[in-house]
Amino acid sequence: MSTIASLQIGEKGIVLDDCLDNIPLKLLEMGCLPGAEVELLQIAPLNDPLYVCINGSYLAIRKETAVQITIAKNE
């Protein structure tokens, strides 16, 4: 199954319901909800954190968190 961490720069996906327990409350409050579209914009030089756009909000997410958030990649 794909996660936010498996995206390549410019790729998009949709956050799935099955990972709701793994998403920190802070990210949920910022719009990282099931059904939200996520796009990977940049990766920091040491591969952590990941800079993403989720429903128009720009967030930096640590890789250890991004690995736990499952997505369905847009084709």
N, C-alpha and C positions, 0 to 999 in steps of 0.2 A: 504494500500500500504506500502511496506517495505521502510525503510530508512537506511542510514549508521548506525545510532544509534541503530537500531534493530538487527544488526548483532551480532552473538556470536563470540568469539575469534576463528580464523581459518576459518571462513566462508567467502565466496566470493560473489560478486554481480557485476552487470553492471549498471553504472550510466545511468539514463533515460533522454530523451529529455525534458520532461515536467517540470523539475525543474531548467532549465537553468537560469531563472530570479532570483532564490534564491541562486545561487552559487556566492560567492564574487569573484571579478575580480582577486584577488591575487591567489585564488585556481584554477581558470581557467588557469591562466598563468603557474601554476605548473603541469598542466596535468589533472585536475579534470574536464574532458569534457564528454559530453554524449557519451556513447559507451565504456568508459574506464572501465577496470576491477579494482575493489576495494576489498581489503582483510583487515579485522580487525586483527591487530597483538596483541595489548595490550590495556588495559583500565587503566587509572591512578587510584590510590587508592580511590579517592573521586568521581569516575565515570566521571571525566572531566579533561583533554581532552582525546580523543580517538587517538590512534596511528595506522595509516593505511598505506598500500602500494597501491598506485594508479599508474598503468602502470610503475612499477619499481621505482617510487619516494616515499620516506618515509616522511609522513606528520603527524603532530599532529593537529587535528581538534577539536575545541570546540564543546561540545555536542549540544549547541543551533544551531550551523550551521549544524551539522550532521543530526539533526532531519528534516531539510528542504530539504536534498538531497535525492531524491527518487531513488531506485534501483530495479532491478529484481534480486532476489537471484538465484545463480547457484545451481542446484540440485545435 
